[in-house]
Amino acid sequence: MPDREKILRIAREEMKKHFFDTFVDQPPSIVRGGKGVVVSGCPMCKKRLQSLQQFMQHISDDFLPVIVDKVTAE
């Protein structure tokens, strides 16, 4: 069984990658002559999210399993 510090380290590393912000979807952006638009969501995953509630769902569905996989693999 992994120790507490190892689990926290892995979780922190993974959580630092994901945040609720904006990103350009379908680059390049309109400013650069493309058809891309700025949308809210997780820039790491390029996943469109409209609210913090959806971001929390993204955390639990998409990257908590990654943390568990990393913890159990080591």
mmCIF file of the N, C-alpha and C atoms, coordinates in Angstrom:
data_MODEL
# 
_entry.id   MODEL 
# 
loop_
_atom_site.group_PDB 
_atom_site.id 
_atom_site.type_symbol 
_atom_site.label_atom_id 
_atom_site.label_alt_id 
_atom_site.label_comp_id 
_atom_site.label_asym_id 
_atom_site.label_entity_id 
_atom_site.label_seq_id 
_atom_site.pdbx_PDB_ins_code 
_atom_site.Cartn_x 
_atom_site.Cartn_y 
_atom_site.Cartn_z 
_atom_site.occupancy 
_atom_site.B_iso_or_equiv 
_atom_site.pdbx_formal_charge 
_atom_site.auth_seq_id 
_atom_site.auth_comp_id 
_atom_site.auth_asym_id 
_atom_site.auth_atom_id 
_atom_site.pdbx_PDB_model_num 
ATOM 1   N N  . MET A 1 1  ? 0.852   -1.193 0.000   1.00 0.00 ? 1  MET A N  1 
ATOM 2   C CA . MET A 1 1  ? 0.000   0.000  0.000   1.00 0.00 ? 1  MET A CA 1 
ATOM 3   C C  . MET A 1 1  ? 0.882   1.236  0.000   1.00 0.00 ? 1  MET A C  1 
ATOM 4   N N  . PRO A 1 2  ? 0.669   2.149  -0.949  1.00 0.00 ? 2  PRO A N  1 
ATOM 5   C CA . PRO A 1 2  ? 1.474   3.373  -1.007  1.00 0.00 ? 2  PRO A CA 1 
ATOM 6   C C  . PRO A 1 2  ? 1.260   4.233  0.245   1.00 0.00 ? 2  PRO A C  1 
ATOM 7   N N  . ASP A 1 3  ? 2.301   4.923  0.641   1.00 0.00 ? 3  ASP A N  1 
ATOM 8   C CA . ASP A 1 3  ? 2.158   5.774  1.819   1.00 0.00 ? 3  ASP A CA 1 
ATOM 9   C C  . ASP A 1 3  ? 1.494   7.101  1.471   1.00 0.00 ? 3  ASP A C  1 
ATOM 10  N N  . ARG A 1 4  ? 1.063   7.791  2.504   1.00 0.00 ? 4  ARG A N  1 
ATOM 11  C CA . ARG A 1 4  ? 0.309   9.033  2.362   1.00 0.00 ? 4  ARG A CA 1 
ATOM 12  C C  . ARG A 1 4  ? 1.078   10.089 1.572   1.00 0.00 ? 4  ARG A C  1 
ATOM 13  N N  . GLU A 1 5  ? 2.356   10.259 1.857   1.00 0.00 ? 5  GLU A N  1 
ATOM 14  C CA . GLU A 1 5  ? 3.170   11.270 1.182   1.00 0.00 ? 5  GLU A CA 1 
ATOM 15  C C  . GLU A 1 5  ? 3.288   10.993 -0.315  1.00 0.00 ? 5  GLU A C  1 
ATOM 16  N N  . LYS A 1 6  ? 3.407   9.740  -0.673  1.00 0.00 ? 6  LYS A N  1 
ATOM 17  C CA . LYS A 1 6  ? 3.510   9.367  -2.082  1.00 0.00 ? 6  LYS A CA 1 
ATOM 18  C C  . LYS A 1 6  ? 2.201   9.686  -2.813  1.00 0.00 ? 6  LYS A C  1 
ATOM 19  N N  . ILE A 1 7  ? 1.078   9.372  -2.185  1.00 0.00 ? 7  ILE A N  1 
ATOM 20  C CA . ILE A 1 7  ? -0.222  9.660  -2.786  1.00 0.00 ? 7  ILE A CA 1 
ATOM 21  C C  . ILE A 1 7  ? -0.404  11.163 -2.969  1.00 0.00 ? 7  ILE A C  1 
ATOM 22  N N  . LEU A 1 8  ? -0.064  11.935 -1.943  1.00 0.00 ? 8  LEU A N  1 
ATOM 23  C CA . LEU A 1 8  ? -0.191  13.388 -2.036  1.00 0.00 ? 8  LEU A CA 1 
ATOM 24  C C  . LEU A 1 8  ? 0.711   13.963 -3.113  1.00 0.00 ? 8  LEU A C  1 
ATOM 25  N N  . ARG A 1 9  ? 1.929   13.465 -3.222  1.00 0.00 ? 9  ARG A N  1 
ATOM 26  C CA . ARG A 1 9  ? 2.863   13.950 -4.243  1.00 0.00 ? 9  ARG A CA 1 
ATOM 27  C C  . ARG A 1 9  ? 2.311   13.704 -5.646  1.00 0.00 ? 9  ARG A C  1 
ATOM 28  N N  . ILE A 1 10 ? 1.833   12.501 -5.884  1.00 0.00 ? 10 ILE A N  1 
ATOM 29  C CA . ILE A 1 10 ? 1.281   12.153 -7.197  1.00 0.00 ? 10 ILE A CA 1 
ATOM 30  C C  . ILE A 1 10 ? 0.040   12.988 -7.492  1.00 0.00 ? 10 ILE A C  1 
ATOM 31  N N  . ALA A 1 11 ? -0.827  13.144 -6.501  1.00 0.00 ? 11 ALA A N  1 
ATOM 32  C CA . ALA A 1 11 ? -2.054  13.932 -6.693  1.00 0.00 ? 11 ALA A CA 1 
ATOM 33  C C  . ALA A 1 11 ? -1.727  15.388 -6.989  1.00 0.00 ? 11 ALA A C  1 
ATOM 34  N N  . ARG A 1 12 ? -0.793  15.964 -6.264  1.00 0.00 ? 12 ARG A N  1 
ATOM 35  C CA . ARG A 1 12 ? -0.407  17.369 -6.503  1.00 0.00 ? 12 ARG A CA 1 
ATOM 36  C C  . ARG A 1 12 ? 0.171   17.558 -7.891  1.00 0.00 ? 12 ARG A C  1 
ATOM 37  N N  . GLU A 1 13 ? 1.049   16.643 -8.307  1.00 0.00 ? 13 GLU A N  1 
ATOM 38  C CA . GLU A 1 13 ? 1.650   16.738 -9.640  1.00 0.00 ? 13 GLU A CA 1 
ATOM 39  C C  . GLU A 1 13 ? 0.580   16.719 -10.722 1.00 0.00 ? 13 GLU A C  1 
ATOM 40  N N  . GLU A 1 14 ? -0.388  15.831 -10.586 1.00 0.00 ? 14 GLU A N  1 
ATOM 41  C CA . GLU A 1 14 ? -1.434  15.721 -11.599 1.00 0.00 ? 14 GLU A CA 1 
ATOM 42  C C  . GLU A 1 14 ? -2.387  16.915 -11.547 1.00 0.00 ? 14 GLU A C  1 
ATOM 43  N N  . MET A 1 15 ? -2.736  17.367 -10.350 1.00 0.00 ? 15 MET A N  1 
ATOM 44  C CA . MET A 1 15 ? -3.689  18.463 -10.217 1.00 0.00 ? 15 MET A CA 1 
ATOM 45  C C  . MET A 1 15 ? -3.120  19.792 -10.703 1.00 0.00 ? 15 MET A C  1 
ATOM 46  N N  . LYS A 1 16 ? -1.815  19.958 -10.627 1.00 0.00 ? 16 LYS A N  1 
ATOM 47  C CA . LYS A 1 16 ? -1.198  21.195 -11.119 1.00 0.00 ? 16 LYS A CA 1 
ATOM 48  C C  . LYS A 1 16 ? -1.311  21.327 -12.633 1.00 0.00 ? 16 LYS A C  1 
ATOM 49  N N  . LYS A 1 17 ? -1.535  20.235 -13.312 1.00 0.00 ? 17 LYS A N  1 
ATOM 50  C CA . LYS A 1 17 ? -1.652  20.258 -14.771 1.00 0.00 ? 17 LYS A CA 1 
ATOM 51  C C  . LYS A 1 17 ? -3.013  20.766 -15.235 1.00 0.00 ? 17 LYS A C  1 
ATOM 52  N N  . HIS A 1 18 ? -4.029  20.627 -14.393 1.00 0.00 ? 18 HIS A N  1 
ATOM 53  C CA . HIS A 1 18 ? -5.405  20.936 -14.778 1.00 0.00 ? 18 HIS A CA 1 
ATOM 54  C C  . HIS A 1 18 ? -5.895  22.159 -14.028 1.00 0.00 ? 18 HIS A C  1 
ATOM 55  N N  . PHE A 1 19 ? -6.538  23.069 -14.741 1.00 0.00 ? 19 PHE A N  1 
ATOM 56  C CA . PHE A 1 19 ? -7.104  24.258 -14.113 1.00 0.00 ? 19 PHE A CA 1 
ATOM 57  C C  . PHE A 1 19 ? -8.209  24.803 -15.005 1.00 0.00 ? 19 PHE A C  1 
ATOM 58  N N  . PHE A 1 20 ? -9.095  25.588 -14.408 1.00 0.00 ? 20 PHE A N  1 
ATOM 59  C CA . PHE A 1 20 ? -10.223 26.175 -15.136 1.00 0.00 ? 20 PHE A CA 1 
ATOM 60  C C  . PHE A 1 20 ? -9.777  27.518 -15.685 1.00 0.00 ? 20 PHE A C  1 
ATOM 61  N N  . ASP A 1 21 ? -9.714  27.642 -17.011 1.00 0.00 ? 21 ASP A N  1 
ATOM 62  C CA . ASP A 1 21 ? -9.219  28.852 -17.653 1.00 0.00 ? 21 ASP A CA 1 
ATOM 63  C C  . ASP A 1 21 ? -9.837  28.927 -19.047 1.00 0.00 ? 21 ASP A C  1 
ATOM 64  N N  . THR A 1 22 ? -9.197  29.654 -19.928 1.00 0.00 ? 22 THR A N  1 
ATOM 65  C CA . THR A 1 22 ? -9.640  29.721 -21.314 1.00 0.00 ? 22 THR A CA 1 
ATOM 66  C C  . THR A 1 22 ? -8.531  29.195 -22.223 1.00 0.00 ? 22 THR A C  1 
ATOM 67  N N  . PHE A 1 23 ? -8.927  28.763 -23.403 1.00 0.00 ? 23 PHE A N  1 
ATOM 68  C CA . PHE A 1 23 ? -7.967  28.310 -24.409 1.00 0.00 ? 23 PHE A CA 1 
ATOM 69  C C  . PHE A 1 23 ? -8.579  28.513 -25.781 1.00 0.00 ? 23 PHE A C  1 
ATOM 70  N N  . VAL A 1 24 ? -7.747  28.482 -26.806 1.00 0.00 ? 24 VAL A N  1 
ATOM 71  C CA . VAL A 1 24 ? -8.224  28.635 -28.181 1.00 0.00 ? 24 VAL A CA 1 
ATOM 72  C C  . VAL A 1 24 ? -8.590  27.256 -28.707 1.00 0.00 ? 24 VAL A C  1 
ATOM 73  N N  . ASP A 1 25 ? -9.845  27.122 -29.102 1.00 0.00 ? 25 ASP A N  1 
ATOM 74  C CA . ASP A 1 25 ? -10.335 25.865 -29.652 1.00 0.00 ? 25 ASP A CA 1 
ATOM 75  C C  . ASP A 1 25 ? -10.281 25.944 -31.176 1.00 0.00 ? 25 ASP A C  1 
ATOM 76  N N  . GLN A 1 26 ? -9.821  24.903 -31.786 1.00 0.00 ? 26 GLN A N  1 
ATOM 77  C CA . GLN A 1 26 ? -9.648  24.835 -33.235 1.00 0.00 ? 26 GLN A CA 1 
ATOM 78  C C  . GLN A 1 26 ? -8.688  25.918 -33.726 1.00 0.00 ? 26 GLN A C  1 
ATOM 79  N N  . PRO A 1 27 ? -7.439  25.918 -33.244 1.00 0.00 ? 27 PRO A N  1 
ATOM 80  C CA . PRO A 1 27 ? -6.458  26.945 -33.634 1.00 0.00 ? 27 PRO A CA 1 
ATOM 81  C C  . PRO A 1 27 ? -6.246  26.982 -35.140 1.00 0.00 ? 27 PRO A C  1 
ATOM 82  N N  . PRO A 1 28 ? -5.736  28.034 -35.695 1.00 0.00 ? 28 PRO A N  1 
ATOM 83  C CA . PRO A 1 28 ? -5.379  29.289 -35.028 1.00 0.00 ? 28 PRO A CA 1 
ATOM 84  C C  . PRO A 1 28 ? -6.597  30.146 -34.732 1.00 0.00 ? 28 PRO A C  1 
ATOM 85  N N  . SER A 1 29 ? -6.411  31.102 -33.840 1.00 0.00 ? 29 SER A N  1 
ATOM 86  C CA . SER A 1 29 ? -7.519  31.965 -33.448 1.00 0.00 ? 29 SER A CA 1 
ATOM 87  C C  . SER A 1 29 ? -7.913  32.893 -34.601 1.00 0.00 ? 29 SER A C  1 
ATOM 88  N N  . ILE A 1 30 ? -9.040  33.522 -34.446 1.00 0.00 ? 30 ILE A N  1 
ATOM 89  C CA . ILE A 1 30 ? -9.532  34.473 -35.456 1.00 0.00 ? 30 ILE A CA 1 
ATOM 90  C C  . ILE A 1 30 ? -8.527  35.599 -35.645 1.00 0.00 ? 30 ILE A C  1 
ATOM 91  N N  . VAL A 1 31 ? -7.876  36.002 -34.568 1.00 0.00 ? 31 VAL A N  1 
ATOM 92  C CA . VAL A 1 31 ? -6.867  37.069 -34.623 1.00 0.00 ? 31 VAL A CA 1 
ATOM 93  C C  . VAL A 1 31 ? -5.748  36.703 -35.597 1.00 0.00 ? 31 VAL A C  1 
ATOM 94  N N  . ARG A 1 32 ? -5.427  35.421 -35.686 1.00 0.00 ? 32 ARG A N  1 
ATOM 95  C CA . ARG A 1 32 ? -4.355  34.964 -36.573 1.00 0.00 ? 32 ARG A CA 1 
ATOM 96  C C  . ARG A 1 32 ? -4.881  34.470 -37.916 1.00 0.00 ? 32 ARG A C  1 
ATOM 97  N N  . GLY A 1 33 ? -6.117  34.810 -38.227 1.00 0.00 ? 33 GLY A N  1 
ATOM 98  C CA . GLY A 1 33 ? -6.665  34.447 -39.525 1.00 0.00 ? 33 GLY A CA 1 
ATOM 99  C C  . GLY A 1 33 ? -7.342  33.097 -39.579 1.00 0.00 ? 33 GLY A C  1 
ATOM 100 N N  . GLY A 1 34 ? -7.464  32.435 -38.446 1.00 0.00 ? 34 GLY A N  1 
ATOM 101 C CA . GLY A 1 34 ? -8.102  31.122 -38.423 1.00 0.00 ? 34 GLY A CA 1 
ATOM 102 C C  . GLY A 1 34 ? -9.544  31.198 -38.000 1.00 0.00 ? 34 GLY A C  1 
ATOM 103 N N  . LYS A 1 35 ? -10.090 30.049 -37.676 1.00 0.00 ? 35 LYS A N  1 
ATOM 104 C CA . LYS A 1 35 ? -11.483 29.972 -37.250 1.00 0.00 ? 35 LYS A CA 1 
ATOM 105 C C  . LYS A 1 35 ? -11.608 29.622 -35.779 1.00 0.00 ? 35 LYS A C  1 
ATOM 106 N N  . GLY A 1 36 ? -10.500 29.569 -35.057 1.00 0.00 ? 36 GLY A N  1 
ATOM 107 C CA . GLY A 1 36 ? -10.524 29.208 -33.651 1.00 0.00 ? 36 GLY A CA 1 
ATOM 108 C C  . GLY A 1 36 ? -11.200 30.258 -32.800 1.00 0.00 ? 36 GLY A C  1 
ATOM 109 N N  . VAL A 1 37 ? -11.799 29.812 -31.728 1.00 0.00 ? 37 VAL A N  1 
ATOM 110 C CA . VAL A 1 37 ? -12.455 30.717 -30.790 1.00 0.00 ? 37 VAL A CA 1 
ATOM 111 C C  . VAL A 1 37 ? -11.925 30.449 -29.389 1.00 0.00 ? 37 VAL A C  1 
ATOM 112 N N  . VAL A 1 38 ? -12.004 31.466 -28.546 1.00 0.00 ? 38 VAL A N  1 
ATOM 113 C CA . VAL A 1 38 ? -11.584 31.320 -27.156 1.00 0.00 ? 38 VAL A CA 1 
ATOM 114 C C  . VAL A 1 38 ? -12.766 30.759 -26.370 1.00 0.00 ? 38 VAL A C  1 
ATOM 115 N N  . VAL A 1 39 ? -12.525 29.656 -25.659 1.00 0.00 ? 39 VAL A N  1 
ATOM 116 C CA . VAL A 1 39 ? -13.578 29.008 -24.872 1.00 0.00 ? 39 VAL A CA 1 
ATOM 117 C C  . VAL A 1 39 ? -13.076 28.767 -23.455 1.00 0.00 ? 39 VAL A C  1 
ATOM 118 N N  . SER A 1 40 ? -13.984 28.599 -22.530 1.00 0.00 ? 40 SER A N  1 
ATOM 119 C CA . SER A 1 40 ? -13.603 28.276 -21.155 1.00 0.00 ? 40 SER A CA 1 
ATOM 120 C C  . SER A 1 40 ? -13.521 26.764 -21.004 1.00 0.00 ? 40 SER A C  1 
ATOM 121 N N  . GLY A 1 41 ? -12.642 26.332 -20.086 1.00 0.00 ? 41 GLY A N  1 
ATOM 122 C CA . GLY A 1 41 ? -12.496 24.909 -19.839 1.00 0.00 ? 41 GLY A CA 1 
ATOM 123 C C  . GLY A 1 41 ? -11.131 24.572 -19.295 1.00 0.00 ? 41 GLY A C  1 
ATOM 124 N N  . CYS A 1 42 ? -10.696 23.358 -19.543 1.00 0.00 ? 42 CYS A N  1 
ATOM 125 C CA . CYS A 1 42 ? -9.397  22.866 -19.077 1.00 0.00 ? 42 CYS A CA 1 
ATOM 126 C C  . CYS A 1 42 ? -8.408  22.910 -20.240 1.00 0.00 ? 42 CYS A C  1 
ATOM 127 N N  . PRO A 1 43 ? -7.447  23.849 -20.210 1.00 0.00 ? 43 PRO A N  1 
ATOM 128 C CA . PRO A 1 43 ? -6.480  23.947 -21.303 1.00 0.00 ? 43 PRO A CA 1 
ATOM 129 C C  . PRO A 1 43 ? -5.639  22.684 -21.485 1.00 0.00 ? 43 PRO A C  1 
ATOM 130 N N  . MET A 1 44 ? -5.355  21.977 -20.413 1.00 0.00 ? 44 MET A N  1 
ATOM 131 C CA . MET A 1 44 ? -4.542  20.756 -20.499 1.00 0.00 ? 44 MET A CA 1 
ATOM 132 C C  . MET A 1 44 ? -5.239  19.699 -21.358 1.00 0.00 ? 44 MET A C  1 
ATOM 133 N N  . CYS A 1 45 ? -6.524  19.525 -21.128 1.00 0.00 ? 45 CYS A N  1 
ATOM 134 C CA . CYS A 1 45 ? -7.298  18.495 -21.828 1.00 0.00 ? 45 CYS A CA 1 
ATOM 135 C C  . CYS A 1 45 ? -8.002  19.018 -23.070 1.00 0.00 ? 45 CYS A C  1 
ATOM 136 N N  . LYS A 1 46 ? -7.987  20.354 -23.243 1.00 0.00 ? 46 LYS A N  1 
ATOM 137 C CA . LYS A 1 46 ? -8.733  20.989 -24.332 1.00 0.00 ? 46 LYS A CA 1 
ATOM 138 C C  . LYS A 1 46 ? -10.208 20.592 -24.257 1.00 0.00 ? 46 LYS A C  1 
ATOM 139 N N  . LYS A 1 47 ? -10.716 20.539 -23.031 1.00 0.00 ? 47 LYS A N  1 
ATOM 140 C CA . LYS A 1 47 ? -12.104 20.163 -22.801 1.00 0.00 ? 47 LYS A CA 1 
ATOM 141 C C  . LYS A 1 47 ? -12.912 21.408 -22.474 1.00 0.00 ? 47 LYS A C  1 
ATOM 142 N N  . ARG A 1 48 ? -13.969 21.643 -23.238 1.00 0.00 ? 48 ARG A N  1 
ATOM 143 C CA . ARG A 1 48 ? -14.838 22.800 -23.010 1.00 0.00 ? 48 ARG A CA 1 
ATOM 144 C C  . ARG A 1 48 ? -15.684 22.568 -21.768 1.00 0.00 ? 48 ARG A C  1 
ATOM 145 N N  . LEU A 1 49 ? -15.670 23.552 -20.870 1.00 0.00 ? 49 LEU A N  1 
ATOM 146 C CA . LEU A 1 49 ? -16.460 23.496 -19.642 1.00 0.00 ? 49 LEU A CA 1 
ATOM 147 C C  . LEU A 1 49 ? -17.051 24.873 -19.417 1.00 0.00 ? 49 LEU A C  1 
ATOM 148 N N  . GLN A 1 50 ? -18.314 24.929 -19.039 1.00 0.00 ? 50 GLN A N  1 
ATOM 149 C CA . GLN A 1 50 ? -18.980 26.202 -18.883 1.00 0.00 ? 50 GLN A CA 1 
ATOM 150 C C  . GLN A 1 50 ? -19.055 26.694 -17.436 1.00 0.00 ? 50 GLN A C  1 
ATOM 151 N N  . SER A 1 51 ? -18.794 25.831 -16.473 1.00 0.00 ? 51 SER A N  1 
ATOM 152 C CA . SER A 1 51 ? -18.953 26.222 -15.074 1.00 0.00 ? 51 SER A CA 1 
ATOM 153 C C  . SER A 1 51 ? -17.936 25.498 -14.200 1.00 0.00 ? 51 SER A C  1 
ATOM 154 N N  . LEU A 1 52 ? -17.783 26.002 -13.001 1.00 0.00 ? 52 LEU A N  1 
ATOM 155 C CA . LEU A 1 52 ? -16.906 25.331 -12.044 1.00 0.00 ? 52 LEU A CA 1 
ATOM 156 C C  . LEU A 1 52 ? -17.465 23.964 -11.667 1.00 0.00 ? 52 LEU A C  1 
ATOM 157 N N  . GLN A 1 53 ? -18.777 23.831 -11.651 1.00 0.00 ? 53 GLN A N  1 
ATOM 158 C CA . GLN A 1 53 ? -19.391 22.526 -11.373 1.00 0.00 ? 53 GLN A CA 1 
ATOM 159 C C  . GLN A 1 53 ? -18.964 21.501 -12.432 1.00 0.00 ? 53 GLN A C  1 
ATOM 160 N N  . GLN A 1 54 ? -18.962 21.909 -13.690 1.00 0.00 ? 54 GLN A N  1 
ATOM 161 C CA . GLN A 1 54 ? -18.504 21.007 -14.751 1.00 0.00 ? 54 GLN A CA 1 
ATOM 162 C C  . GLN A 1 54 ? -17.021 20.702 -14.601 1.00 0.00 ? 54 GLN A C  1 
ATOM 163 N N  . PHE A 1 55 ? -16.232 21.689 -14.153 1.00 0.00 ? 55 PHE A N  1 
ATOM 164 C CA . PHE A 1 55 ? -14.811 21.448 -13.923 1.00 0.00 ? 55 PHE A CA 1 
ATOM 165 C C  . PHE A 1 55 ? -14.614 20.431 -12.797 1.00 0.00 ? 55 PHE A C  1 
ATOM 166 N N  . MET A 1 56 ? -15.398 20.538 -11.739 1.00 0.00 ? 56 MET A N  1 
ATOM 167 C CA . MET A 1 56 ? -15.305 19.574 -10.639 1.00 0.00 ? 56 MET A CA 1 
ATOM 168 C C  . MET A 1 56 ? -15.675 18.172 -11.135 1.00 0.00 ? 56 MET A C  1 
ATOM 169 N N  . GLN A 1 57 ? -16.650 18.088 -12.013 1.00 0.00 ? 57 GLN A N  1 
ATOM 170 C CA . GLN A 1 57 ? -17.021 16.802 -12.603 1.00 0.00 ? 57 GLN A CA 1 
ATOM 171 C C  . GLN A 1 57 ? -15.867 16.263 -13.451 1.00 0.00 ? 57 GLN A C  1 
ATOM 172 N N  . HIS A 1 58 ? -15.207 17.146 -14.186 1.00 0.00 ? 58 HIS A N  1 
ATOM 173 C CA . HIS A 1 58 ? -14.027 16.777 -14.987 1.00 0.00 ? 58 HIS A CA 1 
ATOM 174 C C  . HIS A 1 58 ? -12.933 16.209 -14.082 1.00 0.00 ? 58 HIS A C  1 
ATOM 175 N N  . ILE A 1 59 ? -12.709 16.838 -12.946 1.00 0.00 ? 59 ILE A N  1 
ATOM 176 C CA . ILE A 1 59 ? -11.704 16.353 -11.997 1.00 0.00 ? 59 ILE A CA 1 
ATOM 177 C C  . ILE A 1 59 ? -12.041 14.928 -11.564 1.00 0.00 ? 59 ILE A C  1 
ATOM 178 N N  . SER A 1 60 ? -13.265 14.715 -11.139 1.00 0.00 ? 60 SER A N  1 
ATOM 179 C CA . SER A 1 60 ? -13.627 13.398 -10.608 1.00 0.00 ? 60 SER A CA 1 
ATOM 180 C C  . SER A 1 60 ? -13.706 12.325 -11.694 1.00 0.00 ? 60 SER A C  1 
ATOM 181 N N  . ASP A 1 61 ? -14.142 12.683 -12.886 1.00 0.00 ? 61 ASP A N  1 
ATOM 182 C CA . ASP A 1 61 ? -14.318 11.682 -13.935 1.00 0.00 ? 61 ASP A CA 1 
ATOM 183 C C  . ASP A 1 61 ? -13.063 11.416 -14.758 1.00 0.00 ? 61 ASP A C  1 
ATOM 184 N N  . ASP A 1 62 ? -12.282 12.461 -15.016 1.00 0.00 ? 62 ASP A N  1 
ATOM 185 C CA . ASP A 1 62 ? -11.201 12.329 -15.990 1.00 0.00 ? 62 ASP A CA 1 
ATOM 186 C C  . ASP A 1 62 ? -9.803  12.193 -15.393 1.00 0.00 ? 62 ASP A C  1 
ATOM 187 N N  . PHE A 1 63 ? -9.509  12.877 -14.293 1.00 0.00 ? 63 PHE A N  1 
ATOM 188 C CA . PHE A 1 63 ? -8.135  12.728 -13.862 1.00 0.00 ? 63 PHE A CA 1 
ATOM 189 C C  . PHE A 1 63 ? -7.926  12.185 -12.471 1.00 0.00 ? 63 PHE A C  1 
ATOM 190 N N  . LEU A 1 64 ? -8.951  11.999 -11.665 1.00 0.00 ? 64 LEU A N  1 
ATOM 191 C CA . LEU A 1 64 ? -8.773  11.231 -10.427 1.00 0.00 ? 64 LEU A CA 1 
ATOM 192 C C  . LEU A 1 64 ? -8.429  9.775  -10.740 1.00 0.00 ? 64 LEU A C  1 
ATOM 193 N N  . PRO A 1 65 ? -9.042  9.173  -11.760 1.00 0.00 ? 65 PRO A N  1 
ATOM 194 C CA . PRO A 1 65 ? -8.624  7.816  -12.123 1.00 0.00 ? 65 PRO A CA 1 
ATOM 195 C C  . PRO A 1 65 ? -7.151  7.734  -12.538 1.00 0.00 ? 65 PRO A C  1 
ATOM 196 N N  . VAL A 1 66 ? -6.632  8.782  -13.165 1.00 0.00 ? 66 VAL A N  1 
ATOM 197 C CA . VAL A 1 66 ? -5.216  8.812  -13.541 1.00 0.00 ? 66 VAL A CA 1 
ATOM 198 C C  . VAL A 1 66 ? -4.342  8.780  -12.284 1.00 0.00 ? 66 VAL A C  1 
ATOM 199 N N  . ILE A 1 67 ? -4.744  9.548  -11.274 1.00 0.00 ? 67 ILE A N  1 
ATOM 200 C CA . ILE A 1 67 ? -4.000  9.575  -10.018 1.00 0.00 ? 67 ILE A CA 1 
ATOM 201 C C  . ILE A 1 67 ? -4.008  8.190  -9.376  1.00 0.00 ? 67 ILE A C  1 
ATOM 202 N N  . VAL A 1 68 ? -5.159  7.553  -9.331  1.00 0.00 ? 68 VAL A N  1 
ATOM 203 C CA . VAL A 1 68 ? -5.266  6.217  -8.738  1.00 0.00 ? 68 VAL A CA 1 
ATOM 204 C C  . VAL A 1 68 ? -4.401  5.223  -9.507  1.00 0.00 ? 68 VAL A C  1 
ATOM 205 N N  . ASP A 1 69 ? -4.417  5.308  -10.838 1.00 0.00 ? 69 ASP A N  1 
ATOM 206 C CA . ASP A 1 69 ? -3.594  4.410  -11.649 1.00 0.00 ? 69 ASP A CA 1 
ATOM 207 C C  . ASP A 1 69 ? -2.111  4.601  -11.362 1.00 0.00 ? 69 ASP A C  1 
ATOM 208 N N  . LYS A 1 70 ? -1.682  5.860  -11.232 1.00 0.00 ? 70 LYS A N  1 
ATOM 209 C CA . LYS A 1 70 ? -0.265  6.131  -10.958 1.00 0.00 ? 70 LYS A CA 1 
ATOM 210 C C  . LYS A 1 70 ? 0.129   5.623  -9.574  1.00 0.00 ? 70 LYS A C  1 
ATOM 211 N N  . VAL A 1 71 ? -0.744  5.795  -8.601  1.00 0.00 ? 71 VAL A N  1 
ATOM 212 C CA . VAL A 1 71 ? -0.453  5.360  -7.239  1.00 0.00 ? 71 VAL A CA 1 
ATOM 213 C C  . VAL A 1 71 ? -0.334  3.836  -7.178  1.00 0.00 ? 71 VAL A C  1 
ATOM 214 N N  . THR A 1 72 ? -1.255  3.146  -7.819  1.00 0.00 ? 72 THR A N  1 
ATOM 215 C CA . THR A 1 72 ? -1.238  1.695  -7.767  1.00 0.00 ? 72 THR A CA 1 
ATOM 216 C C  . THR A 1 72 ? -0.144  1.078  -8.641  1.00 0.00 ? 72 THR A C  1 
ATOM 217 N N  . ALA A 1 73 ? 0.314   1.816  -9.654  1.00 0.00 ? 73 ALA A N  1 
ATOM 218 C CA . ALA A 1 73 ? 1.364   1.301  -10.538 1.00 0.00 ? 73 ALA A CA 1 
ATOM 219 C C  . ALA A 1 73 ? 2.748   1.364  -9.902  1.00 0.00 ? 73 ALA A C  1 
ATOM 220 N N  . GLU A 1 74 ? 2.951   2.316  -9.018  1.00 0.00 ? 74 GLU A N  1 
ATOM 221 C CA . GLU A 1 74 ? 4.286   2.465  -8.407  1.00 0.00 ? 74 GLU A CA 1 
ATOM 222 C C  . GLU A 1 74 ? 4.484   1.553  -7.214  1.00 0.00 ? 74 GLU A C  1 
# 
